[in-house]
Amino acid sequence: LQLVLLSFIITFAQYVLFYIGLANTSGVNAAIVNPTNVFFSAILAHIFYKNDHLTKFTVTGIFLGFTGVAFANITPGSLSFDFKLMGEGLLMLAAFFWALGGIYGKRLSGKIDPLVMTGWYLFLGGLMITVTGYLMGGKLSGFTPASISLLIYMALISSVAFTLFSFMYKYNKVSKISIYNLSIPVFGVIMSGLFLGENIFQLRYLIALVLVYTGIWLVIRRGH
């Protein structure tokens, strides 16, 4: 029952809310809202764990990291930010479920092997999403060797990343680990340059990089 609950929180609810919200907002707004899971993780860890309190360094580090992500994604001419309940609202709710799942997963990882736990909540959560999708009229077609290879690749991305996070949550404080989520957009920018040929040599990306990793340094070196 605990694994079923974790599967619902971190896989079913988080993925469903995220992708519905993503479909109803811009990529820029999504990139700005998504890192709020770091704030939620720090706040929930402060509430549920006595040894994981918020400090001025933690708050400052998270703020700098969030500012860096926002700075990298706001470009001239796109400075407006329209909040929509079915867009940004669902993305923030998805971020909350991700943070809640991390907190609950850390508690379960003390009793269950993190690798086994990850396998189960991805399997059960994926089953919930698949059944719900089919019941609501969804269809899946177009299977080719290329698409199947891509599907396996994407599954490996999720399974490896979630497994590593489960292991890290078991042995470290939640706020200390969640701050690294802010580096995801940074790696996204780098990979866009490497694989998509996009221009990444811009001042705003350099500033974002400095802000994000200064924030991480504050949380890791000074906050605890």
C-alpha positions as CSV (number, residue, x, y, z in Angstrom):
1,L,0.0,0.0,0.0
2,Q,2.9,2.4,0.7
3,L,4.4,1.7,-2.7
4,V,1.0,2.2,-4.3
5,L,0.7,5.6,-2.6
6,L,4.2,6.6,-3.6
7,S,3.5,5.5,-7.2
8,F,0.4,7.6,-7.3
9,I,2.2,10.7,-5.9
10,I,5.5,10.7,-7.7
11,T,4.6,9.0,-11.0
12,F,0.9,9.2,-11.8
13,A,0.0,12.6,-10.3
14,Q,3.3,14.3,-11.0
15,Y,3.4,13.2,-14.7
16,V,-0.2,13.8,-15.5
17,L,-0.3,17.3,-14.0
18,F,3.0,18.2,-15.5
19,Y,2.1,17.3,-19.1
20,I,-1.4,18.8,-19.0
21,G,0.1,22.0,-17.6
22,L,2.9,21.9,-20.2
23,A,0.3,21.7,-23.0
24,N,-1.4,24.9,-21.7
25,T,1.6,27.2,-21.3
26,S,4.7,28.4,-23.0
27,G,8.1,26.7,-22.8
28,V,9.5,29.8,-21.1
29,N,6.9,29.8,-18.4
30,A,7.2,26.1,-17.9
31,A,11.0,26.4,-17.4
32,I,10.5,29.1,-14.8
33,V,7.7,27.4,-12.9
34,N,9.1,23.8,-12.9
35,P,12.0,24.5,-10.5
36,T,9.6,25.5,-7.8
37,N,9.9,21.8,-6.7
38,V,13.1,22.8,-5.0
39,F,11.3,25.4,-2.9
40,F,8.6,22.8,-2.0
41,S,11.2,20.2,-1.2
42,A,13.1,22.5,1.2
43,I,9.8,23.6,2.9
44,L,8.5,20.0,3.3
45,A,11.9,18.8,4.5
46,H,11.9,21.5,7.1
47,I,8.4,20.4,8.3
48,F,9.0,16.6,8.3
49,Y,12.7,16.3,9.3
50,K,14.2,17.8,12.4
51,N,17.7,17.7,11.0
52,D,16.8,19.4,7.7
53,H,15.9,22.9,8.7
54,L,15.8,25.9,6.5
55,T,18.7,28.3,7.0
56,K,19.5,31.7,5.5
57,F,22.1,30.0,3.3
58,T,19.6,27.4,2.1
59,V,17.0,30.1,1.3
60,T,19.5,32.3,-0.4
61,G,21.0,29.5,-2.4
62,I,17.5,28.3,-3.7
63,F,16.6,31.9,-4.5
64,L,19.8,32.4,-6.5
65,G,19.3,29.2,-8.4
66,F,15.7,29.9,-9.2
67,T,16.7,33.4,-10.4
68,G,19.4,31.8,-12.6
69,V,16.8,29.5,-14.2
70,A,14.4,32.4,-14.8
71,F,17.2,34.6,-16.2
72,A,18.2,31.9,-18.7
73,N,14.6,31.5,-20.0
74,I,13.3,35.1,-20.1
75,T,14.3,36.8,-23.4
76,P,13.7,40.3,-24.6
77,G,10.1,40.5,-26.0
78,S,8.9,37.7,-23.8
79,L,8.9,39.3,-20.4
80,S,5.2,38.9,-19.7
81,F,4.1,36.1,-17.4
82,D,0.5,35.1,-17.6
83,F,-0.6,32.7,-14.9
84,K,-3.2,30.2,-16.0
85,L,-4.7,27.6,-13.6
86,M,-4.6,24.8,-16.2
87,G,-1.1,25.8,-17.3
88,E,1.2,27.2,-14.7
89,G,-1.1,26.2,-11.9
90,L,-0.9,22.5,-12.8
91,L,2.8,22.8,-13.2
92,M,3.2,24.1,-9.7
93,L,1.0,21.4,-8.4
94,A,3.1,18.8,-10.2
95,A,6.2,20.4,-8.6
96,F,4.6,20.0,-5.2
97,F,3.8,16.3,-5.9
98,W,7.4,15.7,-7.0
99,A,8.6,17.3,-3.8
100,L,6.1,15.3,-1.7
101,G,7.1,12.1,-3.5
102,G,10.8,12.8,-2.7
103,I,10.0,13.2,1.0
104,Y,7.8,10.1,1.2
105,G,10.3,8.1,-0.9
106,K,13.1,9.0,1.5
107,R,11.1,7.6,4.3
108,L,10.4,4.4,2.5
109,S,14.0,4.0,1.3
110,G,14.9,3.3,4.9
111,K,12.8,0.1,4.7
112,I,13.0,-0.8,1.0
113,D,16.0,-1.1,-1.3
114,P,16.0,2.1,-3.4
115,L,16.4,0.2,-6.6
116,V,13.5,-2.1,-5.9
117,M,11.4,0.9,-4.7
118,T,12.1,2.8,-7.9
119,G,11.2,-0.1,-10.1
120,W,7.9,-0.6,-8.3
121,Y,6.8,3.0,-8.3
122,L,7.7,3.5,-11.9
123,F,5.9,0.3,-12.9
124,L,2.8,0.9,-10.8
125,G,2.6,4.6,-11.7
126,G,3.1,3.8,-15.3
127,L,0.4,1.2,-15.2
128,M,-2.0,3.8,-13.6
129,I,-1.2,6.3,-16.3
130,T,-1.6,3.7,-19.1
131,V,-5.0,2.4,-17.9
132,T,-6.3,5.9,-17.3
133,G,-5.2,7.0,-20.7
134,Y,-7.0,4.1,-22.5
135,L,-10.1,4.5,-20.4
136,M,-10.3,8.2,-21.5
137,G,-10.0,7.2,-25.1
138,G,-6.3,7.5,-25.7
139,K,-4.5,5.4,-28.3
140,L,-0.9,4.4,-29.0
141,S,0.2,3.5,-32.5
142,G,3.0,4.0,-35.0
143,F,5.4,1.5,-33.6
144,T,8.6,1.3,-35.7
145,P,12.1,0.1,-34.8
146,A,13.2,3.8,-34.5
147,S,10.2,4.7,-32.3
148,I,10.7,1.6,-30.1
149,S,14.4,2.4,-29.7
150,L,13.5,6.0,-28.7
151,L,10.9,4.7,-26.2
152,I,13.5,2.4,-24.6
153,Y,16.0,5.3,-24.5
154,M,13.5,7.5,-22.7
155,A,12.6,4.7,-20.3
156,L,16.3,4.3,-19.4
157,I,16.6,8.1,-18.8
158,S,13.7,8.0,-16.3
159,S,14.7,4.8,-14.6
160,V,18.4,5.6,-14.2
161,A,17.7,9.2,-13.0
162,F,15.0,8.2,-10.6
163,T,17.1,5.3,-9.2
164,L,20.1,7.7,-8.6
165,F,17.8,10.2,-6.8
166,S,16.3,7.4,-4.7
167,F,19.8,6.4,-3.5
168,M,20.8,10.0,-2.9
169,Y,17.6,10.7,-0.9
170,K,18.3,7.7,1.3
171,Y,21.7,8.9,2.4
172,N,21.4,12.7,2.2
173,K,19.2,15.5,3.4
174,V,16.3,16.3,1.0
175,S,17.1,20.0,0.7
176,K,20.8,19.2,0.0
177,I,19.8,17.0,-3.0
178,S,16.8,18.9,-4.4
179,I,18.9,22.0,-5.1
180,Y,20.6,20.0,-7.9
181,N,17.3,20.0,-9.8
182,L,18.1,23.6,-10.7
183,S,21.0,22.4,-12.8
184,I,18.7,20.5,-15.1
185,P,18.0,23.6,-17.3
186,V,21.7,24.3,-17.5
187,F,22.4,20.8,-18.9
188,G,19.5,21.3,-21.2
189,V,21.1,24.4,-22.6
190,I,24.4,22.7,-23.1
191,M,22.8,19.7,-24.8
192,S,20.8,22.0,-27.1
193,G,24.1,23.4,-28.3
194,L,25.8,20.0,-28.7
195,F,23.0,18.1,-30.3
196,L,20.6,20.7,-31.8
197,G,23.2,23.2,-33.0
198,E,21.5,26.1,-31.0
199,N,23.5,29.2,-30.1
200,I,24.3,28.8,-26.4
201,F,27.2,31.3,-26.2
202,Q,25.1,34.1,-24.8
203,L,25.7,36.3,-21.8
204,R,22.4,35.4,-20.1
205,Y,23.4,31.7,-20.1
206,L,26.7,32.5,-18.5
207,I,25.0,34.6,-15.8
208,A,22.4,31.8,-15.2
209,L,25.2,29.2,-14.9
210,V,27.0,31.4,-12.2
211,L,23.7,32.0,-10.3
212,V,22.6,28.4,-10.3
213,Y,25.9,26.9,-9.1
214,T,26.5,29.7,-6.6
215,G,23.1,28.7,-5.2
216,I,24.1,25.0,-5.1
217,W,27.4,25.9,-3.4
218,L,25.6,27.9,-0.7
219,V,23.3,25.0,0.1
220,I,26.0,22.4,0.1
221,R,28.9,24.2,1.8
222,R,27.3,26.8,4.0
223,G,23.7,25.8,4.6
224,H,24.5,22.5,6.4
